[in-house]
Amino acid sequence: MNIIAAIEDPGLFKPFFKDPGTWRSWETYLRALFGLPIDPEDKKLFTESTGLEVSPTGRARESFVICGLRSGKSFISAIAAWTLSGACHGGYLHDRI
């Protein structure tokens, strides 16, 4: 299971996304961060936001996010930390959640 599948899973994070459409930019960010394919309709957003024409094919080593208050960065960071802990890849926490 990857981070996007975890977000879309009703038993994990989906219930916390009251209006999923408003999180579309964050989903594109997470796809780029974890080297997942970016949806064709989000490619323009990715290019405009990063200046990159080619989306990443592997997980990023670091990321810097500049955004305003109440933009969801702590929530998204918590989900990314959960993913990086190995929880959705059969890691240490996977059997304990």
C-alpha positions in Angstrom: 0.0 0.0 0.0 1.4 3.4 -0.9 0.5 6.8 0.7 -2.2 7.6 -1.8 -3.9 4.2 -1.3 -3.7 4.9 2.5 -5.4 8.3 2.0 -8.1 6.7 -0.2 -8.7 3.8 2.2 -12.0 4.2 4.2 -10.4 2.2 7.1 -7.4 4.5 7.3 -7.4 8.2 6.4 -10.3 8.7 4.0 -12.7 9.7 6.8 -10.5 12.6 7.8 -10.7 14.2 4.3 -14.1 15.8 4.5 -13.9 17.4 1.0 -11.3 15.4 -0.9 -11.2 17.8 -3.8 -9.7 20.5 -1.7 -6.7 18.3 -1.0 -5.9 17.7 -4.6 -2.7 19.9 -4.5 -1.5 18.0 -1.4 -2.1 14.7 -3.2 0.1 15.9 -6.1 2.8 16.9 -3.7 2.7 13.5 -2.0 2.9 11.7 -5.4 6.0 13.7 -6.2 7.5 13.3 -2.7 7.1 9.5 -2.9 7.9 9.1 -6.6 4.5 8.0 -7.5 2.9 8.7 -11.0 1.3 12.1 -11.2 -2.2 12.2 -12.8 -2.1 13.8 -16.2 -4.6 16.5 -15.1 -2.3 17.4 -12.2 0.9 17.6 -14.3 0.4 21.3 -15.0 0.0 22.0 -11.2 3.2 20.0 -10.6 5.2 21.9 -13.3 3.9 25.4 -12.2 4.7 24.6 -8.5 8.1 23.1 -9.0 9.4 24.4 -12.3 10.2 20.8 -13.2 9.0 19.3 -16.5 9.7 15.7 -15.5 8.1 14.3 -12.4 10.3 12.3 -10.0 10.5 8.5 -10.3 11.8 7.8 -6.8 11.3 9.0 -3.2 12.7 12.4 -2.4 15.4 12.7 0.3 14.1 16.0 1.6 11.3 18.4 1.0 10.6 22.1 1.8 7.1 23.3 2.0 6.2 26.9 2.2 2.5 27.6 2.7 0.2 29.6 4.9 -1.5 28.9 8.2 -4.2 26.2 8.2 -3.1 24.9 4.9 -3.0 21.3 6.1 0.8 20.9 6.3 0.8 19.3 9.8 -1.9 16.9 8.8 -0.1 15.9 5.6 3.3 15.7 7.4 1.7 13.3 9.9 0.5 11.0 7.1 3.9 11.2 5.4 5.6 10.3 8.7 3.2 7.4 9.2 4.2 6.2 5.7 7.9 6.7 6.2 7.7 4.7 9.5 6.9 1.7 7.4 3.4 1.4 8.6 1.9 0.9 5.2 4.8 -1.3 3.9 4.8 -4.0 6.4 7.2 -2.2 8.7 7.5 -2.2 12.5 4.3 -0.4 13.1 2.2 -2.2 10.5 1.3 -5.1 12.8 0.5 -2.7 15.7 -2.0 -0.4 14.0 
